[in-house]
Amino acid sequence: MEPVLEVRNLSVSYTTRHSVLRALRDVSLYVDRGETFGIVGESGCGKSTLAFSILRYLDRNGRIDSGQILIDGEDIVPKSAGEIRSIWGKKISMVFQDPSAALNPSMRIGEQVAEVVVRHRNCSWKQAWEDSEKMLAKLQIPDPEFVAKNYPHQLSGGMRQRVCIGMALITNPKVLVMDEPTTSLDVTTESNILDMIKELKREYNTAIIYITHDLGVVYKVSDRIGVMYGGQMIEEGGSEDIIRSPIHPYTRGLLNTIPKLRTGPRRGRLKPIQGSVIELINMLPECTFRPRCAYAQAECAAAVPEFLSAGADRKVRCFRAAYVQSVKGDGRCDISAEKIFKSSNMETGPETDLLSLKDVKKHYESSSRWFGLKNSNDTVRAVDGITLSLKRMMTVGLVGESGCGKSTLIRTIIGLEEITSGTLLLDGLQIRKPVSKRPKEVTRRVQMVFQDPRSTLNPKKTIGQAVLRPIIKNGVSRLDAVKRAREILESVNMGMEYMDRYPDQLSGGQKQRIAIARAFSGHPDLVLCDEPTSALDVSIQAAIINLLIDLQLKEGTAYIFISHDLGVVSNLCDLMVVMYLGKIVEYGPTDKVISPPLHPYTESLLSSISVADPGVQQRRIRLSDSVPSARAIPKGCRFHNRCPRKIGMICEEKEPPLVPTDKDGDHLISCHIAVEELALIEPVFRQG
């Protein structure tokens, strides 16, 4: 059978003001009907350019220099713009990364899906609306008739992405291109959507191109994987073969950067790929990965390696492939992760807590109260009674789905939100006031690193101005401030040559390093990190995690670290706090929290992780529905309406207290199920 999609020797370039950027060079691939082909690689390797080329949707300065793109054997490269528009949606569709940008905010959901049906099927509006409701039901969206009448802003991020997938599939296209469709979603939503994609693929028999930088996700969803670097396909093969026995040094490097879920008490540094992604301008006739490759030799600089067979259904672009394959080990562990001792074993100074929270609450009143319309459901209980303490040089990880209150909690600590009630102490000093009313010394001691470095840095200020400003604000002289700026920039591996550059002249990883440098510029005691690595490539993420570890050892700083990635948390954090609907449901040392006994919610989070390891058997638990609104928190146990281990009416009527699981008393779980029973639960992960 002919593949439904075939790309042959595709080359694409962009013409810029100063040069020509060769984004793709002789890329070839094929996808059969009902097959998912995953494409992985760092930002800048050409993944998205390949996706938009397949759709013939390049920017004005982009052009296809050579090659063919065949759908059902028909080459679409020579087709006109009008002919291509007739193909979009009918033969090929795309799901974008950000569903908020893909949906029209002024149109109801049903109208947007029905519009696609009318455009391609020429049916009545009534029939199109009925078809849209049926598609929403297939997407496992509860009450599809009601959701169809809602606007995009009334839906959660996961539901919006389901709608985008439905719009792409409702015309039953032959090819579906998905460009990082789950990157911005939490772990349980991502897992449910990946399961749904596999089910819909079987039903519609669609060929899927799935683009991501997450190797765990691509292994979970793909039949075959292609690895891209420098605008070329450098390795290709079956998903399990690529993950179990990678051949190309770059593929091995990507796998080594993945944070592994650690059940031991020791934390470990990760192994990022050295150097940065090659620039696709004025490229030399050599192996594109040579400057970063540990196996490179003279022949690698003499010519571009060909994309040759390396076994059954395997291809690799590497002169040293035979030698790399002979290296002992599975390729993922050539160099074991460097260990560091736990923060709790360090000299931490006084025994008093650096930060202490006692029954902290943050409630929001609905706007209806402004007009005297009181309703018991108007109060949003975002944080609803958190008691937590943190010692110096300790790292606490906050985990949970979107909407559980993690970000609101650290916004109260930093002073961006004023707590409704409770006690918030820094070294015994009450700091419940907003940041504008806090003493400068408190502001200096508590800093924050946000998720998106682009919105953190002022685009009109140089890097030097961004780093110097908080230092000078703390009363330091100009001379000493410059000295401290030089010191902290070197600490984040950014030299003084960056002082005169602007944020838009830096990569995403470099921007985040500057954001971290600014947070550390005043020698803070506590740094709050709100998903600082979620938008970064795995290699850059590994470098940032190592940087945070190094700075903690050097500066003696404590962290509160928010992340959806439990692998990152297990590598970085001494303690883990699992939150659900504004409450702590499990708390304790990281190694205890991720091993039985487990709270059923923690168990569900662990089962949703996408693990890039064929040697690990993972028990899957699919949570029903989404996190309830903090405006209408369920009575009794807050998790009972989604809990796979609900034991009866007690779960619906009585809220369980946090109880210790062992004689140490440092691991607590809030569940009506006896600790002894929870300890007997089968582990989520097994080797085999």
N, C-alpha and C positions, 0 to 999 in steps of 0.2 A: 504493500500500500504506500502511496505517496504521502509524505507528511503534510498535515494541514497547514503548517507554517514552515517555511524554509528561508533562511538568510544565507546568501552566498557571497563571500568575499566583499563584504560591505565596508566601504571607507567613507567617512563623513568629516568635514572640516568646517570651521567657523572663521570668517574673515573679521578681524578686529582692526582697530585704528592703526596699530603698529605692526601686526604680524598675522600669520595664518596659524590657527590652532587645529592640529590634527586630532580630533576627538575619538575617532574610530579608525582602525587600520586592519583591513582584511578579516573582518569578523564573520564567522560562519557558524550556524546552528540550525537545528531542526526540532520541531515539536509535533508529536503525533496527536491524533484525536484522543481526548480523555487523559492526556498526560500533562503533568506540571513540570516545567523546566525552571529551576531556580537560578538566579544570577546574583552572585555576591561579590563584594569588593569594597574598598574604602571610597569615600567621597572623592570625586575627581577621576575615577578610573574609567568612566564612560557608560555606566549602567543606565542612567536616565536618558542619555543621548541615544543609546540603542533603543530604548523603549519608544521615544518620540520619533525616531527614524522609522521604526516598524509601523507606526501610525501615520507616517508622512506628515508630522506636525512639528517640524523644526522651526526655530526662530528665523527671522528674515535674513540674518547674516549666516545661517547654516545652509549647507548644501551637501547632497549625496554625490561624492566624486566618482564612485564606481560601485559595482555590485548589483545584486538582485534581491528583492523581497517578494517571495512567492506565497500567496494564499490560495490553497487548493490548486497549485500549479500555475496560477496567473500572476505575472510580475506586475506589481503596482508602482514601481519606480517611475516608469514613463507616463503614468496617468496624470491628467490635468487636475487642477484644484477642485473643479466641479465633480469630476468622477470620483475623487477621493472622498468628498463629502457624502456621496451616496453610499460609500463603503462603510464609513464610520457608523457604528451602532448596529449595522446589519450584518457585516462580516467580521468586524473587529471592534472591540470596546476597551475602555480603560477605566481603572479605579485608581484615583489619586491618593496621595498621602494624607491630605487634610480635607476631611469631609465638609468642614465648615466653609471652605473656599469653593468646593465643588457644587454645593447646593445653593439655590437662589433663596435668599432670606425673605423675600417678599411673596413667595408662592408656597401654598400648602404642599405637604409631602405627596399626597395623592395626585395632585395636579402635575407635579414634576415627573412622577413615574408614568402617569397616563399620557403626558405629552410625548414621551419617547415612543409609546405604543402607537399613538395616532400617526406620528411621523413615519414610522416604518411599516405599519400594517394597514394603513388606510381604513381603519374601522371607526365605528361611532364612538363619541366621547363616553357614552354610558358603558359600552363594552370595555373601553380602555380603562375606565375607573374600576370596574369589577376585576379586570385582570391585575390592576395595580394592588388591589386589596388581597388578591390571592397570592401575589408575589410577596407582599409583606408578611403574610401568614407563613409562607415557606421559609422566610428569613428568621422565623422563630420570634417575631415581634408580637408581644401580647396585645390583644384587642386591636387588630389591624384596622378595623372600621373607624375606630376613634383616632388612631395615630395618623391615618390618611388625611384627617381634617386638621392636623396640627401643622405649625410652622417649624422649620429646622431648629430654631433656638429653644423650642419646647422639648426637644429630645436630647438624650445623653449622647456623648461622643460615640459610644459603641453602637447605639441605634442609628445615628446619622451615617456611620460607615456601612452598616447593614443595608440602609436605603440606597447608598451609592452602588453597592454590589448588586442589589436588585435591579437598579436602573440599567446597569451594564449587561445583566443576564436576561432581562425580560424579552429581548428580541432574539434570544438564542443564537448569539454570534458564534462563529467558528473559532475565533481567537480572543482571549481576554488577557490584557496586560495589566498587571497590578504593581504599582510603584510604591513600595513600603506602606501598605494599607493599614498596618497595625502598630506602627512606630509610636504613635502618640497615645496608645491605649494602655490601660493597666493590665496586669498579667492574666486575670481571670477573663476579662472581656476579650483580650487577644486570643486566649486559648479557645474560647467558645467560637470566635469568628473563624479561626483556622479549622476547627472541626466542621463548621458550616460550609466553608469553601470546599473541603474535600467531599462533603455530601452533595453539594450542588454540582460539583464537577462530574460526579458519577451520574447524576440525574440528567444533566444537559450534554454530557460527553464533550465538553469544551476543552480545547487546548489552552493552557495557561502559562504565561510568562510571569514569574513571581520574582520581583526585585527587592532585595533587602541587604543590610549589612550585618544582620543577626544570623549567625550560622545555626543556632538552635532552632530558630523559626524555619529557616530554609530546609533543614534536615527533616523537620516535622511535616512539612507540607509538600515537599518536592519528590518526584520520581528520579529525576536527574538534576545535576548541578553543574553550572558553568562558573568558573572563577575568572574575573576580569582584573586586569591591571594595565595601566598605561595605554588604554584604548584598544587592548587586544584581549582575546580569550586565551588564557594561559594554561587552564586545566579544565577537563570536562570528563564526566563519568556518572555512574549511578550514585545516588545520594549516600547509601551506606558505604560504598567503596571510597568515595571522596573523604568522608568523615573518619572512617576507620583507618584508612591507609593513604593519606595525602602524599603526593609525589613532589609537586612543585614547592620550593622553599617558601614562596609567598603564602600558599595555602597552609603550610605547616605553621607559619608565623601567625596567621589569622587564628588558627585553632589554639595556639599557645596563649593568645591574649584573652581568651574567654575566662571569666571568673568562675572557677569550679565551686560547687556547693560544698563547703567544708564542715564536717561533723566533729572535727577535733578541736581542742581548746586553743590552738595556735593560729595566728593570722599569717597570711603569706603575701609577699609582693608578687605582682603579675609580671609577665614578660612581653612588653610592647615591642613592635617591630621598629628597629632603629631607623632614623632618618624620616623623611616625609615623602608624600606621593610625588612622583615625577611630574614636572610641568610638560605639557604637550605642545610646546613651542620649540622650534629649532632642535628637534630630536636627532640624536646621533644614531647611526646604523649599528646598534648594539642591543643586547638584552636590556629591556626597560627596567628590570628589577635589579640589575647588576650593582648599582651604588648601595643597595640596602641588603644584599645577599651575603650570607656567611659562607656560602659554597662557591662564590664566584672565582674564576680564574681567567687567564689571558684570553682564551677563546671566546669568553662571554662578551668581551669588548670589541671583538673583531667583526661580528655579524649578528643579524637578528635570527634567533633560533626559529625553526619551522615548527608548526603545530602537528606533531606526529603521534601515531598510535603507540600506546604504552600498555597494551593488553586488551582483553575483551571489553569493548565499549568504553575504553579509556583513551584520552588524548592529553598530551602535555607539551608545552612550549619551553623546553629547557635543555641546554647542552649537557647538564650534569645529572639528568634524570636517573640514569642507571646507578650512579654513585649514591645519590640521595636515597634511592630505594634500598640500597644495601646497608644504610646506617641502621644500627640496632635500635629497637624500640618501635612504637607504633607511629612515630612522627609527631605526636602531640606532646611528648614528654622528653625531647632530646636534652633539654636543660630543665631540671626540676626547679620549681618556684623557690626563690630565696625566702627563708623564714625570718621572722622577727619575733621577739618575745612580746607577750601580752602587755598592754598598757597597765593592767592591774598589777603586774609584777614589778613595775617601775617605782622609783622613789616619787611618791605623789605629794609629798609635803604634808600639811595638816590633814587630820582625819575628817574635818568638817567638809560638808558638801559644797562644791562650787555653785551648783544650781539646785534649787529645791522648789518643787511645785506641789501644792497641797490643795486638792479638790478644786482645781482651776476650771472655770466654766467661761465659755464665750457664747452668748446667745444673741441672735439678731431679731429685732422686731420687724414685722411686715409693715409695708407702707400703708396698709389698710388702717392701722392704728392711728396714723396721722389724722385720719378723718373720723375718728371715734368709732370705727367698725371693729369691735373686739371679737376675736374668734380664738378658741383654744388651740387651733392648729396654726395660728399666725407666727408663733415663735419658732425660729430656726435654731435648734440646739446643736451648733456645729462642734463645740467642745463641751462635754457634759460631765465634768468631774474627773480630772486627770491628776493623779498623785504620782510623782516621779522625782528621783534625785540623780545627780550626776557629779562625780568626783573629777578632780583635775586629771588631764591627760587620758581621759576615758572617752570612748566613742560609743554613742547610743544610736542604733538604727531604728527608724520609724517605718513600718511597713503596713500596707493595707490598700484596698481599692480606692479609686477616686471617689471623693465624697465622704471619706471616713473621718476627716478632721485633721489630718497630718499637717498640711500647710497652714491652716488656721492656728494650730497650736504654736508653731514656731513664729508666726506673725505676732502672736501675743508676747512671746518671749523677747523678740527683737524690738517690740514697742510700736509696730505698725497698727496693731489693734489693741484696744484697752479691754482687759478682762472684765467679765460681768461680775464674778465673785471668785473668792479663793485667795490663796497666798502664793506669791511669786518672789522668791528670794535669790539674790546673787551674793554669795559670801555673807549671808545673814541680813543683807540690805534689801528692803522692800523695793521692787522695781515694777510695780503694776501700772505705773503711769505711762502715757504714750511717749514715744521717743523724743518728741519736741519738748517735753517737760522734764526729761531726765538730765542728771548732771553729765557733763562732757566725759567724765571719767568712766561712767557706766556705758556710755555710747562707745567709747574706745574699747572697752573690755568685751563687748558683745557685738560681733559682726556677722554678716550673712553673705553667702554665695548663692545666686539665683540660678534657675534652670537655663534661661536663655541669655547668654553673654551679650548678644546683639542689643537687647533692650536694656542691659545693665550699663553699658558704656555710652557716654554722650558722643554721637558721631562728629560733633563739631569741636571736640576737645582732643588734644594729642594724648598719647599714652602717658607721657611725662606729667601732663596736667592732671590726668585721672588718678595717678598714683600719688603725686605730691600733695594734692588738695587735702585728703584726710589727715596726712601727717602734719601739715601746717595748721590745720584746724585744731589740732591737739596742743598747740602752743609751742611747737618745735621751730627753732630758727631755720632760715632758708638753707644755710650751709649744712646743718645736721639733717634736714629733710632730704636734700639731694643725696647725702651719704646713705641714708636709710633706703631711699628709693633704689639706688644702685645695688645695695645689699639684697633687697627683697626681689628685685628683678632677676638677679643672678640665682637666687634660691629657686625661682620657677623656670630656670633655664632660658631666660630672655635677657639678652645683653642690653647695654645702654644705647646701642644703635636703634633700639625700638622707641626711644623716648620721644622722637619727633614725628613718629608715624601716627596715622589716624586709624580708628578701629576697622574701617572698611578696607584697609590695606593688610589685614591679618586674616588668617584662617580661623575656623570655628574653635579649634583646639587652642590656638594662640590667644584668642579673645578670652577664653575661659581661664587661661593661665594669668592673664592680666587682671581679671576679676578676682581671682584668688590672691594675687599679689596685693591688690588694693585692700582686700579684707584683712590681710596679715600685716599691713603697713604700720599699724599702731600697736603691735605686740598684743593681740587680743587674748583673753583667757578662754573664750568660747566662740566657736564659729558654727553657724547654722547653715547647713548645706541642703538646699531644696532641689533634689534631683539634678546635681551639677553635671552628670555624665550622660543623661538619658538621650540627648540630641547628638551625641558624638559617636564616631566610628569606634569599633571595638578596640583598635590599636591605640587611638587617642584616649579612649576611656581608661585603658590600662595604664597609660602614662600619667593621667590625671590622678588616678587612685594611688599610684606609687608616690606622686608628688605630695598628696595629702598626708600620706604616712611619713614621708621624710620631714615635712614641715611640722608635723606633730612632735616628732622626736627632737627636732631642733628648737622649736619655739615653746614646747610644753603646753600645747593648746588642747582643749577638749572639743569634741564634735557632737552635734546632733545631726544625723545624716538621714535624709528622706530618699527612698528609692523604691521602685516597683521591682527591681532586679534583686532577688534574694541571693543570687550568687555574689553580687557586689557587696551586699550587706554582710554575708558570711565571711568575706575576705577582709573587710575593713572594720567591722564593729565588734566591740567586746560584749555589749548588751543589745538585745533585740526587743522592741516593743511592738506588739501587733495591735492595731487599732481598728475598731469597727463602730461606725455611727457615733463617734465622739467619745467612746469609752475604750479603755485598755481591756482586751480579752486574754492576752497572754504577755508575760514579761519575764525576762531572765537572761542568763548568759547565752550567747548565740548558739553554742554547741548543744545546749540543753533544749533550746526552743525548737531547733530543727530536727530533733530526735524524739521518739515517743518517750513519755506521754505528750500528746499534742492536743491543743484545742481543735475542734472540728473545722473552724475557720482557717487556722494555720495550716492544717492538713490539706484543705482545699487550695490554698495559695501555693503550697509546695507542689501539689499535683498538677498545677497549671503551668509550671515552668517549662519552657522549651529547652530540652537538654540535648546538646550536640554530642552524643556518646552512644553508639550502638551497643556498647557493653552494659548499659544501665537499663534495667526494666523499671518503668514508671507506672504506678497505679494512678488511673485517671478518675477524677471526681469532677463532674460538671455541675456547677451551681446554677440553680434556676433563677430567672429574673435578674434584676439589677439591684444595687444597694438601695434600700428604701430612702425616701426623703427624710432629711433631718428635721423636717417640719411635722412629720407624722411617724415618730419612732414607735415600733411595735412594743406592746406591753410584755412584761416578763423578760426573757432572754431576747436581746435585740436581734439575734441571729436565727431565732427559731423558725421563721417563715422560709428560710433558705437552707436550713441545717439538714444534712443527709443522715445525721445520727440523733434526731429529735426523739426523746424517750416518752413524751406524754404531756399532759396538761400542765405539769409543773413548769415546763419550759415556756408556756404561754402566759402563766400567771405570776411567776416569781423571778426576779432578776437574780442570777447567781452571783455570789461574792467572789473576789479573788482569793484563792486558797493556795498554800504552798504544796508542791508536789513531792518534796523530800525533806529530810531533816535539816538540810542546809538552809532552807527557807528563802533561797534566792530565785527560785523559779515558781511563778504563780500562774494559775489558770482560772478563768471565770467560766465554769461549766457545771451543770447539774449532774453530769455523768461522773461517777466516782473515779478518782485518780488511778486506782488499781485497774479499773476497766480500760481507761484511756491508755495505760501502759501496755496493754495486751494487743492494741491495734497494730496491724501489720504495717511495717515501715513503707513510706511512699516510694522510696528508691531501693532497688536491689541489684546487686551485680549478677550478671548471668547472660 
